[in-house]
């Protein structure tokens, strides 16, 4: 039914058929930054749509707007700004989010109910709506505009995150594309991230939401940078069906093939978010094997990846495996210390809960790599999960000590 998905060269969110995008510098970010800060993603036909949002009790106005708009599981456009989160801005923030949707709907000629809104940036400041109005009017949409959109949503990111993959389902070539941002205030249950996903597959609305949830559970919800969650987390998925009129339904082999492609996109974007953590110099991948339950495996992997002591040890190339043991013990997962082993790459640091008397020079060399692989074998079951994080350097403090100034 499906073939192995292939990465589209220079692929982005506009790689699927029927999607265009564009971005401008509207002036929402400070003049010294002078980079793209407002963009639009548009489908040339109606879409089934799905979304997932922050679990933080404090939700920004765009998040609340999208949650209301997506009740009918339909959308056709997304408007997004960086530089101002439009969070904790009261009734005016709600009005501003609604106006962003209205002026975008007017620009592209669709109903306001089909426009979704996202914002990222500093919390507590009102949107400069004069700049937003002018910026929306200036956006030029094109099939090549996905890269500009990826640039426009960046805040402290050092590089844009984007990808597209294609696969064949029942002879039809379908594509899934995406862009994302995020570098700080990143933790499981979404993070300070925005992610916009598109596909030209025809996918029933119920399956689209379920597939998005499953993809996020193994990707964005397994990423951590600093233990903080945000007010603005938004992941949106639009499916316009322009590659084929044949609907993909839940429980079918076609659904499995579509989900495989979607998960590849989400995993790529999630790992790049972890790799680009504020001040980070290394990506940390933590795999927990042999857990009793999936919840235990995910919980243990995330706690190790998010441990400040583990992160600083990785930064300093210090093979202090006791910090990993301590993180496992407080994770809430079922752990039997006398059974577990810990590996750094292929090097065994701990066997049966005690030091394996490893070669420290070898361990330091492994910790000096750009990607540090930690593997924990709990030996309590058959379940595996992987989380991604990054090291913590002095630059993290520097960046966040002056974020608003």
TAFENCOR-V64171 format. One line per field, one symbol per residue. ss: DSSP state (h for helix, s for strand, l for the rest). psi: psi as a letter, one per 20 degrees, with the letter a starting at -180 (. if undefined). Layout:
ss=???
psi=???
This chain:
ss=lslllsslllllllllllsssssslllllllllllllsssssssssssssssslllllllhhhhhhhhhhhhlssssssssssslllllhhhhhhhhhhhhhhhhhhhlllhhhssssssssllllllhhhhhhhhhhlllslllhhhhhhhllllllllsssssssssllssssssssssllllllllllllsssssslllslhhhhhhhhhhhhhhlhhhsllllllllllssssssllllllllsllllhhhhhhhhhhhhhhhhhhhhhhhlllllllsssssssssllhhhhhhhhhhhhhlhhhhhhhhlllllhhhhhhhhhhllllllllllssssllsssssllssllllhhhhhhhhlllssssssslllllsssssssslllhhhhhhhhllll
psi=hqrpqqpppkqaijhqqjprrrqroijhrqhhglrpjprppppjrqqqqqqqrqjphopqghghghhghjhjkqriqppqqripilqljbhhgghgghhggghgghgilrqhijpqqqqqbpqipqpnhghggggghipoprijihghghhhiqejqiqqoqqqqqrpokipoqqprqqrqphrlpqrlramqpppqqqjqopqgghggghgghghhiehjkppgjiqqrijpppqppoijihqioppqqiqhhgggghggghgghgggghhgghkqpjqiqpppoppqkqhrhggggggghgghiphhgghgggjkolnihhggggghjhiqppohihqqpqocjpohppkjrqjlrohggghhhiiqhopopppohlibjqqqpqparrorhhggggiikgi.
